[in-house]
Amino acid sequence: MDDRSAETRAGAEASRSRLVLTVALSVLMAAFIALGTWQVKRLFWKLDLIARVDARVLAEPVPAPAQSEWPGISADKDEYRRVTATGLFAHDKEVLVQAVPERGAGFWVITPMVVDDHTTILINRGFVPADRRDAAARPESQLPGAGRVTGFLRMTEPDGGFLRSNDPAASRWYSRDVDAIARAQDLVDVAPYFIDADATPNPGGLPVGGLTVVSFRNSHLVYAATWYVLALMSAAGIVVVHRVRR
């Protein structure tokens, strides 16, 4: 009787263990399937975004959104639209933002432009190397009179970049944060976006425009496959548990 009781208890414990394993593996399998399905949805969203941005990049430029249009501007709908703006550059309000494009380390030259309706748009006129950061080292670039810019509409980049926060008080900028730059330079009626100027040459060759990189990381298919493989492994684990029981 003692041997049979021990065997009964051992069998009950084994059954409980198999049940716990089966439930745990089933929960994991369901979670992995849900994560894989979410990644598939993200994949189709990303492909649609890329297609829409490609269409904007290749489209003819349109006037930059006026103040009445600012509330409706969004990254999904407007970023990388080709736009034009005409106005007066406020070179005395120029800001340098740290940059590391394909040309190496240097700075973006961000210059406010006062347009026809007396609002202001920040223009990323392009890149300058560190040894030409001072306006005095590139006097030809300080365009007098009205100027015209064509480029990509870009959304503000708040807080900072390069793992560093912007320091307006010290004029150290690591991202193109429109609101922070506007406050630091005492600008009013500033558009909630900036424009990356195209490759139209500037006098003296600086700043160098047309360096916008239009690319989107798209690893959702790999992630989806990974989650689905883990779901299959969980299902295989359930099968193994039941085979061991038999």
N, C-alpha and C positions, 0 to 999 in steps of 0.2 A: 504493500500500500504506500509506503514511503517513497519507493522508487517511482510508482505511477504518479503520485502527487507532485514529485519534483519535476517529472516530465511534463505534467499538465501546466505547472507554473512556468516552466521554461518555454513551453509552446505559447502560452498566453503572452509572456513578455516578448517573444519573437514576433507574435502577431501585432502587438502594440507598436513595436519598433518599425515593422514594415508599414503599418498604417501611418505612423508619424512621418516616415520617409516618403511615402506616397503622397501625403498631403503637402509636405514641404516642396517636393518636386513639382507637384501640380500647380502650387502657387507660383513657384519660380517660372514654370513654363508659361503660365498665363501672363505673368509680368513681362517676360521676354517677348512674347507675341505682341503685347500692347506697345512695348517700346519699339519693336520693329515696324509695326503699323504706323506709329507716330513718325518715325523716320521716313517712311515712304511718303506720307503726307507732306513732310518738310521737303522731300526731294522734289515733288511736283510744284510746291510753292516756289522753291529756289529756281527751278527751270523756267517757271512763268516770269519770275522777277528778272532773270537774265535776258529772256526774250524781250521784255518790255524795256529794259535798259538799253539793249542793243538797238532797238527801234529809236529810242531818244538820241542815242549817240550819233546815229546816221541821219537824223532828221535835219531839215533846214533850221537855222537859228531863229528864235522868236524874241520879241522884246522881253526883258527881265520883268518878272511879276511886279506890278505896281502895289502901292500901299494897300489899296482896297482888296487885293488878292492875298495878302500875307497870312490872314488867319487860316486859309485853306491849304497852305503849303505843307506837304508831308514828304518824308523820305521815299516811301513806296511809290508815290505818284509823281514826284518832281525831281528827285536827285538825278544828276547827270543829263538833265535837259540842256540842250544847246541854246544859249540865250545871248542877247546883246544888250549893252548899256552904253549910253553916251552922257558925258558930264565932265566936271572939273575935278581933277585929282587934288586931294589935300595932302601934299607931300610932307607938310610939317607934322602930320598926324600918323606918319608911316610907322608900322610895327614890324619887327622881325621875329619870325617863328622858327624855332629849330627844325631842321629837315634833314633827311638822309635819303634823297632820291637816287636814281641810277648814276648821277654825276658825283656822288660822294656827299660828305658832310658839309652843311652850310645852313642857309636860311631861306624861308619863303618871305618875300616882300609883300606885306599886306598894306594896301593903301586905300583909304576911304575915297569914294567918288560921289560927289554931290550931283545928282541927276536933275532932270528938268522939273520934276515936281517938288524939288527942294528936300527930298529924302536922300538918305545916304546908303550906298551899297559898298560893302568891303570887297575889294578886288585883290585876289592873290595874283599879283603880276608875274610871279615866277620865282625862280631860284637864283641865289647869288652865293658864291663860295665865301668862306669865312673871312678871307682877306679883302673882300670887296663889300663887306656888310655895311660899312658907313656910306651914307649918301655922298659924302665928299669924294669918295673913291670912284664914284660912277656918276658924275654930274650930268652926263648926257641923258641919263635915265629919268631925270626930273622933268617930265614933259610939261611945258607951259600950255595954257589955253585948254580948250575942250578936247577930250580924247574919246575914242570909241573902243570898246572891248567886246570881244566875242569869246565865249568859253562855256564851261560846264557849271550849271547851278549846283552848289554843294551845300549840304546841311551843316549847321554849326557843330563844333567838336568840343563839348563842354568839359571842364575840369582840368584836362591836361593830357599828356602823352609821354611816351618813353618811360613809363612808370614814375613820372614826376608831375607834380602839380604846377600849374601856372603861378607865377609870382609877379602880378602886375606892378606892385610897388617897386620892384627891382628891375622891371622891364625884361623879365625872363619869361618867355612864352614857349610852350611845348605842344600846344595845339591851337587850332584856329577857332577859339571860343568867341563867337560873335558878341554875345552880351558882355562878357568880361572886357573885351577889347574896346567896345563902345563906351563902357563906364570909365575905363582907364584913360581914354582919349577925349572924354567929355563930348561924345557924339550924341546927337538926338535924331529921332525918326530913322533908326537904322533897320534895314531889312533883316529878317531872321535867317538869312542865308548869306553865303558869299559866292563869288564867281572865280573859278579857276581859269585864268586867261589861257587862250590857245597859243600856238607856236608862232604867231605873228611877231616878227623881230622888233625889239625895242632899240632905240638909238644907243649906240655904243655896245650893243650885244647883250646887255643886262637890264633887268632880270631875264632869265630864260624861261619862257612859258611853254605850255604844251606838254608838261610832264605828268599830267594826271594819269594815274593807273586805274583803269576800269576793269576790275576783276573781282570775282566772288568765289570764295572757297566753297566747294560742293562735294562733301564727303558723305552725304546722307545715304547713298546707295551702299557704301562700305559698312556704315553703321547699321543699316537695316539688315544686311546679310549677316553681320555679326550677331545681332540679337536673335534672328531666326535660327541660326546654327545653335546658339545656346538653348533655344526652345527645343530643338530636335534632340540635343544632348539630354535635356531634362526628361523628355518623353522616353528616350532610350533607358535612362535611369529607372523610370517607373517599370518598364518592361523587365529589366534585370531584377528588380526587387520581387516581382511576382514570379519570375522563373525560379528564383532561389527558394521561394515558399513552396513551389511545387516539387 
